[in-house]
Amino acid sequence: MNFQQMIDNLDLVTSRIKKAAEQSGRPAESVKLIAVTKGQPVEVITRALDLGIKRFGENYPEETDSKIRQLPGLEKDIEWHMIGHIQSKKRRYIVDHFSFIHSLDGLHVAEVLSKELVINRKSLPVLLEMNLTGEKSKFGFPAWDDLTFKNTLMEIEEIFSRQSISIKGLMTMPPLSEDPNASRVVYKRLRDIQTILEKKYPDQNWTELSMGSSFDFDVAIQEGATMIRIGQALFGLRIQI
Ligand SMILES: *Cc1c(COP(=O)(O)O)cnc(C)c1O
């Protein structure tokens, strides 16, 4: 993708963010843009940095590790956000490279990460990924009906006591659809769950809602997203997956 195209894309995304934020009665600054660079070459990252983008979302820690090696000296300018499913065996990369986790999806991985963080004297803010639809292809804490949600609450309570992990909010992925409005019900539900958790566990921080990608981020912002994860609307089709 040429640089001018990226500039135009960023302009368009920025104005859509502003408009949707206004529609939800919030300033545009209340929405953080996470630029998703999985499957994109490092040149895309250096150009995006030139445009002032600082938060990058990645799904595969080994891919991120290889990119960081190709970006010497720039790692301090970048905030890496892990948005993909976390495998325990990749814990080292996660703890070394990432400053924010969107995709904590189970108690086991919370324990693995916590131990690794303690060993390395680090800490990480995390979001709990929720599976709100029951799709088998999706990761996340099961929360598609009362029974699954009740069990998930017990797991979440366990996570509170895990050291070096601090919960900041929730994340979800809607089902694939052609229609952005189909995501709305899922995003509303994530916000409802946030409200429930705020009431039930007021000592924890539930501020952030990471929801919305290229095709539906306007809807996500209207429904309260504070973080959106945008790949293709900024950088075009992914080339390397
Ligand atoms: C790839 C990915 C995105 C970005 O998707 P686009 O359609 O490129 O905007 C957002 N969230 C997650 C979890 C992803 O894996």
The ligand as an SDF file (V2000), in Angstrom:
LIG
                    3D

 15 15  0  0  0  0  0  0  0  0999 V2000
   -7.3880   -9.2190   12.9090 C   0  0  0  0  0  0  0  0  0  0  0  0
   -8.1630   -8.7560   14.0570 C   0  0  0  0  0  0  0  0  0  0  0  0
   -8.7510   -7.4850   14.0890 C   0  0  0  0  0  0  0  0  0  0  0  0
   -8.6930   -6.5290   12.9230 C   0  0  0  0  0  0  0  0  0  0  0  0
   -9.5450   -6.9230   11.8970 O   0  0  0  0  0  0  0  0  0  0  0  0
   -9.7380   -5.9580   10.6070 P   0  0  0  0  0  0  0  0  0  0  0  0
  -10.8740   -6.5600    9.8950 O   0  0  0  0  0  0  0  0  0  0  0  0
   -8.4580   -6.0510    9.8460 O   0  0  0  0  0  0  0  0  0  0  0  0
   -9.9820   -4.5940   11.1080 O   0  0  0  0  0  0  0  0  0  0  0  0
   -9.4180   -7.1030   15.2460 C   0  0  0  0  0  0  0  0  0  0  0  0
   -9.5080   -7.9110   16.3090 N   0  0  0  0  0  0  0  0  0  0  0  0
   -8.9580   -9.1310   16.3190 C   0  0  0  0  0  0  0  0  0  0  0  0
   -9.0950   -9.9760   17.5350 C   0  0  0  0  0  0  0  0  0  0  0  0
   -8.2820   -9.6080   15.1950 C   0  0  0  0  0  0  0  0  0  0  0  0
   -7.7490  -10.8270   15.2210 O   0  0  0  0  0  0  0  0  0  0  0  0
  1  2  1  0
  2  3  1  0
  2 14  2  0
  3  4  1  0
  3 10  2  0
  4  5  1  0
  5  6  1  0
  6  7  2  0
  6  8  1  0
  6  9  1  0
 10 11  1  0
 11 12  2  0
 12 13  1  0
 12 14  1  0
 14 15  1  0
M  END
$$$$
